[in-house]
Amino acid sequence: MADARAVRRPVDADLRLAASVVARELEPSPVVASSRLGEHVVLKLETFHPTGSFKVRGGLVAMAQAADDGVAVVAASAGNHGLGVAYGAARFGVPATIVVPENASAKKVHALEQFDCTLVRHGQSYDEAEQHGLALAAADPALRFVSPYNDPLTMAGQSTISLELLEQVPDLSTVVAPVGGGGLISGVALGLLSEARADIRVIGVVADASPAMLRAYEVGRDTSVVVEPTLADGLAGNLEPATITVDIVREHVAAIVAVSEEAIAAGMRYLAFEHGIVSEGSGAVGVAAVQTGLVGRAREGATAVLVTGRNVAPATLAAVLSG
């Protein structure tokens, strides 16, 4: 096990920077009603961003700061975080190295190859890619490691989802978010807190096949789990030792639930057939949790389900839609 890095929590200045960068660089993602999921259920469609995923928010914020600091970056990714970092690096002129596992989604790797970044393929899992990225940064003081979750600026970038939701959904009472390493859900919770809206319930959803944050939520620390193959590849993997997300999630998230592969596939089909929305498995876990009753309907107000990414391989999508 690698040594734990000292990573600070996001502070108000980080959230203000994120709000400024994201408002300048991105259009707010749309919100649509989804009455078949429930009378007061809406979908927040992060699939509409230029990289196809919410992770462009954190990538832009981290790269804006890296440009100000004059440093190069290295990131490990199953695909979407790498795309967010590459997009931000191109926007702000930051040299970037992206490490992906050998078995990363071909669609995501092809998209990464369109950017002027150094693409490194290493290992057979996200965990192995992350360890290699951390080793590269440790060996070169000029490189800054940018985690998709254990990083104050990527987390601050994701907090901007909350700011948009509060404007778009005035009666917001619950947010349902996918959970891998916890950067998204931590950012969402911190964004709500920054607006004095701790009354809004935040619920996380993991894949049964990769329950690292669920286990950490239950026992109070990062705990290694067996990671099985999953449609939600963007959520798959263990946690960086002592990641700051564990404590943030345990402090501010009301519950974490786990969904099966069958439920994830059903969520992808619902989004495609009901709304015409292409979603990868990671993006559909919130819908799966609502469909299976793991997330109960709020007694008052609206439930916003985050649909976080569209970057699914065509063959995988075809197999799911025909299932």
C-alpha positions, 0 to 999 in steps of 0.5 A, a space after each residue: 500500500 502506498 503511503 498516504 499523501 497529505 491533502 488539504 480539504 477545500 476551503 471557501 477560497 477554492 469554492 469561490 475560484 471554482 464558481 468563477 472558473 466554471 461560470 466563465 468556461 461552461 454553460 450550466 448543464 440542463 435539468 429535465 423532469 422525469 415523471 416516470 421516476 416520480 412526480 418530483 424527480 428531475 435529472 441533472 444532465 452532466 452528459 451535455 458538457 464538452 467532454 461528456 462528463 461532469 469531471 470537466 468541472 474539476 479539471 478546469 478548476 485544477 488546470 486554471 490553478 496549475 497555470 497560475 502556479 506554472 506547474 505541469 500535471 499528471 492524472 490517473 483516470 478510467 477516462 472521464 477525469 483524464 478528459 476533464 484534465 486534458 480539456 482544462 490543460 488545453 484551455 490554460 496551456 498546462 503540460 499534462 500526462 494522463 495515466 489510464 489502465 490498459 483496459 480503459 474504455 476504448 471510446 474514452 482512450 480515443 477521445 483522450 488521443 485527440 488532445 495534446 497531452 502525454 497518454 500513458 497506459 499502465 496496469 490492468 485496473 484503475 488502482 494500478 494506473 493511480 499508483 503509477 501516476 502517484 509514482 511519477 509525481 513523487 519522482 518529479 517535483 515539477 509534476 503535480 498529481 491531480 486526483 479525480 477525488 482526493 484533491 481540493 480543486 477537483 472537488 471544488 469544481 464539482 461543488 458548482 453542480 450544487 450552485 446550479 441546482 439551487 438556481 434551477 430547482 428552487 424546491 430542491 430537497 434531495 440530491 442523488 449522486 454516483 460515488 466512486 472515490 467520493 470527489 463528486 458527492 463531497 463537492 456537492 455536499 460542500 457546495 450546499 453547505 457553502 450556501 447554507 443548505 445543509 437541510 438538503 439530503 445528499 445520497 450516494 450510489 455505488 456499484 455492487 461490484 465496487 463498493 469501496 466508499 460504501 465500506 469506508 462509510 460504514 467503518 470510518 476509514 478507507 478499506 480495500 475491497 475486491 473490485 469486480 467487472 462493472 458497467 460503471 467502470 468510472 466508479 470502479 477502484 479502491 481509494 487512495 490511502 487516507 483520502 479526504 473524501 471519506 471523512 467529508 462523506 461520512 460527515 455530510 452524506 445521509 446514506 450510500 446505497 449499492 446497485 446491481 449490474 442489472 439495475 445499472 443496465 435498466 437505468 441506462 435503458 430508461 435514460 435512452 428510451 424515455 429521454 433519448 439520453 446516452 449514459 454510461 453505466 457510471 452515469 446511470 447508477 442514480 437512476 437505478 437507485 431510484 427505480 429499484 426503490 433504494 432511494 425513497 421519494 422525498 416527502 417534500 420538494 424535488 429529488 435531483 438525480 445526477 446523470 454524470 457521463 455519456 462516454 460509453 463504448 458503442 458495443 457496450 451500449 448496443 448490448 445494454 439496449 438490446 438486453 
